[in-house]
Amino acid sequence: MTEAAELPPAPEQAREVFGERFADAVRYAELLAEAGVQRGLIGPREVPRLWERHLLNCAVLSEAVPEGVTVCDVGSGAGLPGIPLALVRDDLNITLLEPLLRRTNFLTEVVELLGLDHVTVVRGRAEEVMGKLPPVHVVTARAVAPLDRLATWGVPLLRPYGEMLALKGDTAEEELKSAATALSKLGAVSTSILHVGEGVVDPASTVVRVEVGESPGGVRFAAKRAKAARTGRARRRR
């Protein structure tokens, strides 16, 4: 049995980024390093780089998120990027969407422990909750799937003229080119690559932004969304 890796002290940048929520960020890092590893939510090798590679890398996504919007973090896993984003932005209404029970149990525990009243945990797959959850302004995701597949899950959850923000690495430009046709069919009207966290994380975090028009998901998903909405209304009337 290998010895658990030790969580390093929080870097000075963390105090600046998380501000009044710094103590909560430390507690979250501890939970990831302990329960997160024990439950198989993150690998033990990630513990020494939890701050730079995970918490700060995700927290700086806030630079790209407008004020006071609704956010759905698709495939939230251990809460990345949703929980760091929630810690730095209490103006957001965030849903952590995750299909696996052991992960949603962990997320619920973290949300309650840290008092994140503006965060809701929902167990389910994106394709299952469409029409059941209110459409959101912003969908976020990190390390969930290649961009073309991720878009088929995330884009239909958006409100008209919303945007998907996907944290990506060196493959961002290549993935964006490969997904161009799929994104167009899903109603995307604009795409771009952003770099956030300059001076906080090195290298800066790379974000693929996909902005949609009046029909998120395209014609195919508009029909599915309408059907799901009708089903939901019928259930509420019973």
Order of alpha helices (4+ residues) and beta strands (2+ residues): alpha-alpha-alpha-beta-alpha-beta-alpha-beta-alpha-beta-alpha-beta-alpha-alpha-beta-beta-alpha
